[in-house]
Amino acid sequence: MINNVVVVGRLTRAVDLRYTSNGTAYASFTLATDRDFKNQNGERETDFINIVVWGKLAETLASYGSKGSLISVDGELRTRKFEKNGQTNYVTEVLCTGFQLLE
């Protein structure tokens, strides 16, 4: 089975770096990516992709990435579920396994 994702886009905000209770770094961020085609009004639509990164990669990205940075992310598509107020919610995001700053 193959679960490979490559996303190129711009950071919509600063990388949100946090640490678990045992000291493991993790960060979440969103990339804005323009679609290749234009809609009926002649405008390009944008997708906002949620991404999570763990460990040293998270710390490195938080140090060097800033709002508006153009980056390429390699990763895997993941879906997780959680319960909130008695309802089951699902979240799909990219688990980052590597990145490159493109500017």
DRENPAKOL-859456 format. One record per atom (N, C-alpha, C, O, CB): residue in one letter; y negated, x negated, z negated. Coordinates in pm, whole numbers, padded with zeros to 5 digits, always signed. Atoms other than C-alpha are relative to their C-alpha. Last residue first. Glycine has a CB too. Layout:
<zases>
AYXZ;...
</zases>
This chain:
<zases>
E+00137+00043-00029;E-03054-01259+00080;E-00030-00131-00069;E-00141-00183-00057;E-00102+00106-00043;L+00023+00022-00143;L-02688-01163+00115;L-00143-00042+00034;L-00173-00064+00151;L+00033+00124+00075;L+00142-00032-00020;L-02571-01194-00245;L-00035-00038+00143;L-00008-00150+00185;L-00092-00075-00104;Q+00086+00104-00055;Q-02193-01196-00226;Q-00141+00052+00007;Q-00165+00164+00052;Q+00049-00045+00140;F+00126-00040-00065;F-01945-00996-00430;F-00070-00121+00057;F-00042-00235+00019;F-00092+00072-00099;G+00080+00112-00050;G-01591-01004-00565;G-00126+00051+00066;G-00131+00165+00112;G+00081-00086+00100;T-00081+00119+00020;T-01326-00785-00731;T-00072-00125+00051;T-00023-00237+00031;T+00135+00016+00069;C+00040+00122-00071;C-01552-00482-00777;C+00092-00117-00038;C+00114-00145-00155;C-00148-00036-00033;L-00020+00107+00097;L-01381-00161-00891;L-00022-00132+00074;L+00059-00172+00157;L+00145+00006-00065;V-00059+00124-00052;V-01531+00101-00660;V+00011-00099-00116;V-00086-00123-00187;V-00086-00060+00117;E+00090+00114-00007;E-01589+00447-00804;E+00074-00120+00058;E+00197-00118+00072;E-00058-00034-00140;T-00052+00097-00096;T-01442+00796-00815;T-00103-00110+00015;T-00222-00084+00036;T+00031+00067+00138;V+00100+00092-00054;V-01510+01001-01128;V+00069-00095+00096;V+00170-00156+00061;V-00074-00078-00114;Y-00052+00111-00079;Y-01309+01306-01235;Y-00116-00081+00055;Y-00218-00026+00098;Y+00090+00051+00114;N+00090+00051-00104;N-01400+01550-01512;N+00064-00119+00068;N+00134-00197+00005;N-00138-00039-00059;T-00044+00126-00059;T-01163+01758-01727;T-00093-00036+00116;T-00114+00044+00207;T+00146+00010+00049;Q-00022-00001-00144;Q-01344+02023-01927;Q+00044-00138+00047;Q-00006-00240-00001;Q-00127+00045+00075;G-00118-00076-00036;G-01314+02079-02303;G+00029+00008+00149;G+00126+00073+00189;G-00013+00136-00052;N+00021-00141+00036;N-01670+01969-02375;N+00117+00087+00046;N+00096+00200+00091;N-00130+00051+00060;K+00130-00018+00062;K-01603+01641-02195;K-00022+00149-00021;K-00017+00227+00074;K-00115-00063+00086;E+00027-00135+00050;E-01258+01518-02098;E-00137+00002-00066;E-00171-00087-00144;E+00111+00045-00100;F+00033-00007+00141;F-01211+01210-01883;F-00030+00144-00037;F-00061+00227+00049;F-00120-00092-00033;K+00036-00130+00052;K-01063+01123-01546;K-00030-00010-00149;K+00021-00098-00218;K+00112+00102+00025;R-00038-00015+00140;R-01049+00809-01340;R-00041+00139-00046;R-00126+00204+00014;R-00066-00111-00090;T+00039-00130+00053;T-01048+00749-00966;T+00050+00007-00143;T+00166-00022-00172;T+00058+00117+00086;R-00067-00050+00119;R-01045+00396-00827;R-00052+00138-00036;R-00171+00166-00019;R-00018-00098-00119;L+00044-00134+00034;L-01129+00245-00488;L+00083+00052-00116;L+00206+00046-00112;L+00010+00096+00123;E-00102-00103-00013;E-01066-00127-00482;E-00060+00134-00039;E-00143+00141-00130;E+00125-00033-00087;G-00062-00062+00115;G-01309-00412-00432;G+00107+00100+00036;G+00157+00103+00148;G-00101+00066-00083;D-00140-00020-00031;D-01526-00633-00217;D+00064+00064-00122;D+00032+00028-00235;D+00072-00135+00038;V-00097-00014+00108;V-01902-00596-00259;V+00139+00021+00059;V+00159+00105+00147;V-00038+00119-00093;S-00128-00045-00054;S-02170-00721-00020;S+00100+00001-00115;S+00111-00097-00189;S+00049-00093+00118;I-00124+00066+00037;I-02521-00749-00158;I+00118+00062+00074;I+00114+00177+00119;I+00022+00007-00151;L-00102-00034-00099;L-02882-00678-00060;L+00127-00078-00035;L+00126-00201-00039;L-00047-00033+00146;S-00078+00111-00055;S-03103-00694-00369;S+00105+00051+00097;S+00171+00151+00071;S+00068-00081-00113;G+00034+00028-00139;G-03336-00393-00407;G+00078-00115+00062;G+00067-00136+00183;G-00142-00029+00011;K+00023-00120-00080;K-03324-00383-00787;K-00044-00040+00141;K-00136-00121+00158;K-00106+00091-00067;S+00109-00082+00052;S-03202-00717-00916;S-00019+00119+00092;S+00038+00125+00201;S-00132-00082-00013;G+00034-00120-00076;G-02892-00931-00879;G-00113+00076-00065;G-00121+00083-00188;G+00122+00091+00014;Y+00058+00030-00131;Y-02876-01289-01008;Y-00040+00122+00081;Y-00124+00111+00170;Y+00097-00080+00078;S+00097+00111+00002;S-02812-01264-01383;S-00075-00015+00132;S-00194-00044+00132;S+00071-00130-00033;A+00114-00043+00081;A-02647-00919-01386;A-00108-00108-00003;A-00227-00076-00012;A+00045+00032-00143;L+00078-00097-00077;L-02424-01029-01099;L-00123+00047-00077;L-00230+00063-00019;L+00087+00120+00038;T+00065+00069-00111;T-02312-01337-01289;T-00088+00094+00080;T-00202+00062+00113;T+00104-00065+00091;E+00109+00080+00054;E-02242-01146-01611;E-00077-00071+00111;E-00200-00080+00107;E+00054-00103-00101;A+00104-00092+00050;A-02038-00883-01429;A-00120-00078-00052;A-00235-00043-00023;A+00057+00091-00111;L+00069-00055-00116;L-01843-01146-01233;L-00114+00092-00043;L-00221+00090+00018;L+00097+00076+00090;K+00101+00098-00042;K-01764-01323-01562;K-00078+00049+00123;K-00197+00021+00136;K+00066-00135+00031;G-00012+00142+00030;G-01579-01017-01689;G-00117-00085+00047;G-00232-00041+00048;G+00124-00053+00059;W-00039+00048+00133;W-01575-00673-01527;W-00008-00152-00009;W-00006-00222+00092;W+00142+00048-00033;V-00047+00140-00007;V-01741-00492-01235;V+00024-00050-00142;V-00049-00014-00234;V-00104-00092+00076;V-00022+00059+00131;V-01798-00119-01178;V+00055-00140+00019;V+00136-00164+00109;V+00098+00088-00087;I-00086+00118+00006;I-01944+00039-00863;I+00006-00051-00144;I-00094-00047-00216;I-00051-00112+00096;N-00009+00050+00137;N-02096+00378-00783;N+00104-00111-00007;N+00214-00099+00046;N+00037+00115-00098;I-00136+00037+00041;I-02176+00425-00412;I-00004-00058-00141;I-00073-00157-00167;I+00063-00101+00100;F+00017+00077+00123;F-02494+00608-00310;F+00137-00021-00061;F+00201+00073-00108;F-00097+00073-00099;D-00102-00025+00101;D-02477+00725+00051;D-00028-00090-00119;D-00074-00203-00103;D+00144-00025+00057;T-00038+00109+00087;T-02789+00737+00268;T+00109+00047-00096;T+00101+00157-00150;T-00121-00054-00078;E-00034-00044+00135;E-02867+00957+00566;E+00051-00119-00079;E+00101-00216-00022;E+00105+00114+00003;R-00125+00056+00052;R-03047+00827+00872;R+00021+00053-00142;R-00073+00062-00222;R-00003-00158+00002;E+00013+00087+00117;E-03310+01056+01015;E+00138-00053-00041;E+00239+00016-00027;E-00067+00075-00118;G+00025+00137-00044;G-03324+01205+01367;G-00015-00100-00114;G-00063-00211-00092;G-00123-00003+00083;N+00143+00025+00005;N-03362+01562+01238;N-00037-00141+00045;N-00154-00178+00043;N-00051+00024-00140;Q+00065-00081-00102;Q-03009+01651+01350;Q-00151-00020+00004;Q-00214+00005+00107;Q+00032+00145-00023;N-00027-00143+00009;N-02868+01363+01142;N-00078+00075+00109;N-00140+00012+00195;N-00038+00053-00140;K+00115-00078+00046;K-02868+00997+01245;K+00036+00147-00003;K+00120+00193+00074;K-00122-00024+00091;F+00050-00102-00092;F-02561+00774+01268;F-00120+00073-00061;F-00146+00063-00180;F+00111+00100+00036;D+00024+00053-00134;D-02456+00445+01112;D-00064+00100+00095;D-00121+00060+00197;D+00129-00048+00059;R-00105-00035-00096;R-02493+00568+00754;R-00039-00050+00138;R-00157-00072+00166;R+00024+00154+00002;D+00039-00092-00107;D-02728+00383+00522;D+00119+00027+00089;D+00199-00063+00116;D-00118-00056+00082;T-00043+00043-00133;T-02586+00230+00204;T-00040+00106+00102;T-00014+00224+00083;T+00153-00025+00003;A+00045-00094-00102;A-02741+00250-00142;A+00038-00056+00136;A+00002-00169+00170;A-00155+00026-00008;L+00048+00057-00126;L-02539+00056-00399;L-00041+00115+00092;L+00031+00213+00106;L+00108-00090+00067;T-00011-00085-00117;T-02508+00179-00757;T-00056-00072+00120;T-00163-00133+00113;T-00073+00135-00022;F+00119-00004-00084;F-02443-00027-01067;F+00028+00089+00118;F+00142+00129+00142;F-00042-00141+00046;S-00006-00106-00101;S-02205-00064-01356;S-00130-00001+00077;S-00236-00032+00023;S+00027+00140-00065;A+00127-00049-00051;A-02139-00370-01568;A+00026+00112+00100;A+00130+00117+00165;A-00081-00114+00066;Y-00018-00091-00113;Y-01865-00507-01785;Y-00136+00053+00041;Y-00228+00062-00040;Y+00098+00117-00035;A+00117-00048-00073;A-01844-00800-02025;A+00042+00099+00109;A+00145+00082+00174;A-00077-00117+00063;T-00016+00009-00145;T-01549-00835-02261;T-00121+00062+00070;T-00161+00174+00039;T+00130+00070+00045;G+00083+00101-00062;G-01656-00893-02622;G+00015-00018+00150;G-00044-00111+00206;G+00026-00127-00063;N-00064+00132+00012;N-01379-00715-02815;N-00073-00109+00077;N-00023-00221+00090;N+00144+00008+00048;S-00006+00040+00141;S-01597-00407-02877;S+00068-00135-00020;S+00044-00201-00120;S+00072+00106-00081;T-00092-00082+00077;T-01675-00388-02505;T+00002-00050-00143;T-00059-00152-00174;T+00143-00002+00062;Y-00118+00069+00050;Y-01986-00554-02366;Y+00087+00099-00078;Y+00037+00185-00150;Y-00041-00120-00090;R-00038-00036+00137;R-02265-00418-02149;R+00124-00079-00040;R+00184-00149+00042;R+00027+00153-00012;L-00103+00085+00061;L-02454-00516-01833;L+00023+00043-00144;L-00071+00058-00222;L-00042-00149+00007;D-00011-00040+00140;D-02641-00239-01644;D+00115-00077-00065;D+00229-00033-00059;D+00021+00154-00013;V-00140-00010+00040;V-02735-00404-01311;V+00005+00025-00151;V-00060-00045-00229;V+00079-00130+00038;A-00054+00121+00061;A-03099-00334-01228;A+00144+00025-00044;A+00181+00137-00078;A-00087-00045-00120;R+00064+00030+00128;R-03158-00035-01004;R+00058-00131-00053;R+00150-00188+00006;R+00022+00116-00103;T+00100-00104+00023;T-03072+00098-00658;T-00076-00021-00130;T-00183+00036-00149;T+00066+00136-00002;L-00006-00048+00138;L-02895-00224-00557;L-00112+00102-00022;L-00227+00075+00011;L-00011-00117-00101;R+00103+00050+00092;R-02897-00252-00178;R+00017+00062-00138;R+00049+00180-00152;R-00140+00031+00055;G+00115-00086+00027;G-02599-00214+00050;G-00097-00067-00095;G-00085-00185-00129;G+00046+00132-00058;V+00122+00080-00008;V-02282-00362+00193;V-00117+00095-00020;V-00129+00196+00049;V-00011-00077+00138;V+00125-00077-00006;V-01952-00207+00085;V-00115-00098+00006;V-00121-00193-00073;V-00014+00096-00123;V+00112+00092-00018;V-01603-00347+00147;V-00125+00086+00018;V-00130+00170+00107;V+00022-00098+00122;V+00131-00056-00032;V-01309-00150+00008;V-00099-00113+00017;V-00101-00207-00063;V-00047+00100-00110;N+00103+00102-00020;N-00939-00236-00003;N-00130+00067+00042;N-00130+00151+00132;N+00044-00104+00104;N+00117-00066+00058;N-00655-00020-00133;N-00111-00103-00001;N-00134-00172-00101;N+00030+00055-00146;I+00125+00073-00007;I-00352-00114+00074;I-00111+00085-00059;I-00128+00201-00021;I-00033-00041+00145;M+00118-00083+00000;M+00000+00000+00000;M-00125-00088+00000;M-00128-00196-00060;M+00001+00095-00121;
</zases>
